[in-house]
């Protein structure tokens, strides 16, 4: 390239060695107490919120290279999704493992984002106010909590 071309490129990882990599991302969705209670008691009209959010997170992890143009398609060896229900919301943690030449933090972040968006979608009828707005609902603090490169294979 001549330096003037501003087109997207994937980083060249061909010279890197394959290694075991893991990343953990976390995020939080703030919800009204009545919504949290509906999730806990299984009274959300669209179904089991956390089960659907888990499946969405796994699909999000797998689809990351299709959603984020600069991400390499990599072999995934493990995906785990955990939820913690608080009084005013739900936290999501997504752990992703791969044996590849590049990290998996974007996959973990995408998994968390997909789970949080799914939770919002499934509970939006409960969260809306009388004007159809969401004055309390918020997706907050999506972060990479940990990134580890274990060993070279």
C-alpha positions in Angstrom: 0.0 0.0 0.0 1.2 3.5 -0.7 0.2 5.1 2.7 -2.5 7.2 1.1 -5.0 4.3 0.9 -7.1 4.4 4.1 -8.9 1.1 3.4 -9.4 -1.5 6.0 -6.7 -4.1 6.4 -6.6 -7.1 8.7 -3.4 -7.2 10.8 -0.9 -9.7 9.3 -0.6 -12.5 11.9 1.0 -15.0 9.6 4.4 -14.7 11.4 2.9 -15.3 14.9 3.0 -18.7 16.7 -0.2 -20.4 17.7 -0.8 -20.1 21.4 -3.7 -20.8 23.9 -5.5 -17.5 24.5 -8.4 -16.6 26.8 -10.3 -13.4 27.4 -13.1 -12.6 29.8 -15.5 -9.6 29.2 -18.2 -8.4 31.5 -21.1 -6.0 31.2 -24.2 -4.9 33.1 -27.8 -4.0 32.2 -29.7 -1.8 34.6 -33.3 -2.8 35.0 -36.3 -1.9 37.1 -36.9 -4.2 40.1 -40.1 -5.5 38.7 -38.3 -6.6 35.6 -35.6 -8.4 37.7 -38.4 -10.1 39.6 -40.0 -11.2 36.3 -36.7 -12.7 35.1 -36.2 -14.5 38.4 -39.7 -16.0 38.5 -39.8 -16.8 34.8 -42.7 -14.4 34.0 -41.3 -12.7 31.0 -43.7 -13.1 28.1 -40.9 -13.8 25.5 -39.5 -16.7 27.5 -36.5 -17.7 29.6 -34.4 -14.5 29.4 -31.1 -15.9 30.6 -31.2 -19.1 28.5 -31.9 -17.1 25.4 -29.3 -14.5 26.3 -26.7 -17.3 26.8 -27.5 -18.7 23.3 -27.2 -15.2 21.9 -23.9 -14.7 23.5 -22.5 -17.9 22.1 -23.8 -17.0 18.6 -22.3 -13.5 19.0 -18.9 -15.0 19.9 -19.0 -17.3 16.8 -20.1 -14.5 14.5 -17.6 -11.9 15.6 -15.5 -12.0 12.4 -18.7 -11.4 10.4 -19.7 -8.4 12.5 -16.3 -6.7 13.0 -14.5 -6.5 9.7 -10.9 -6.5 11.1 -11.3 -9.6 13.2 -9.8 -12.8 12.1 -11.9 -16.0 12.0 -10.3 -18.2 14.6 -10.9 -21.7 16.0 -12.8 -21.4 19.3 -12.2 -24.1 21.9 -14.5 -22.9 24.7 -17.2 -20.4 25.4 -18.7 -19.9 28.9 -21.4 -17.4 29.8 -22.4 -16.5 33.4 -25.1 -14.3 34.8 -25.5 -12.6 38.2 -28.9 -11.1 39.0 -28.8 -8.1 41.2 -31.6 -6.0 42.7 -31.4 -3.6 39.9 -30.1 -5.5 36.9 -28.1 -8.4 35.5 -24.4 -8.7 34.9 -23.0 -10.9 32.1 -19.5 -12.5 32.0 -18.3 -14.2 28.8 -15.1 -16.2 28.7 -13.7 -17.3 25.4 -10.7 -19.7 24.7 -8.9 -20.3 21.5 -5.7 -21.9 20.2 -4.8 -19.4 17.5 -2.4 -16.6 16.5 -4.5 -13.7 17.8 -6.5 -12.8 20.9 -10.1 -13.4 21.7 -11.1 -10.2 23.5 -13.3 -9.0 20.7 -15.2 -12.3 20.7 -15.7 -12.0 24.5 -16.9 -8.4 24.2 -19.3 -9.3 21.3 -20.7 -12.2 23.4 -21.4 -9.8 26.3 -22.9 -7.2 24.0 -25.2 -9.8 22.3 -26.4 -11.2 25.7 -27.1 -7.7 27.1 -29.0 -6.6 23.9 -31.0 -9.9 24.1 -31.9 -9.3 27.7 -33.1 -5.7 26.8 -35.1 -7.1 23.8 -36.8 -9.7 25.9 -37.8 -7.4 28.8 -38.6 -4.2 26.9 -42.3 -4.5 27.4 -41.8 -4.4 31.2 -39.2 -1.7 31.0 -41.2 0.8 28.9 -42.9 3.7 30.7 -46.3 5.0 29.7 -44.8 7.0 26.8 -43.0 3.9 25.4 -39.6 5.1 26.5 -36.9 3.5 28.6 -36.0 6.1 31.3 -34.3 3.6 33.6 -32.9 0.9 31.3 -29.2 1.1 30.4 -26.4 -1.1 29.2 -23.4 -0.1 31.2 -19.6 -0.7 31.5 -18.8 -3.4 29.0 -15.1 -4.1 29.7 -12.4 -6.7 29.1 -11.7 -8.0 32.6 -8.9 -10.4 31.7 -6.8 -11.3 28.7 -4.3 -14.2 28.9 -1.9 -15.8 26.5 -1.0 -19.1 28.1 1.5 -20.9 26.1 2.9 -21.5 22.6 1.8 -24.6 20.9 
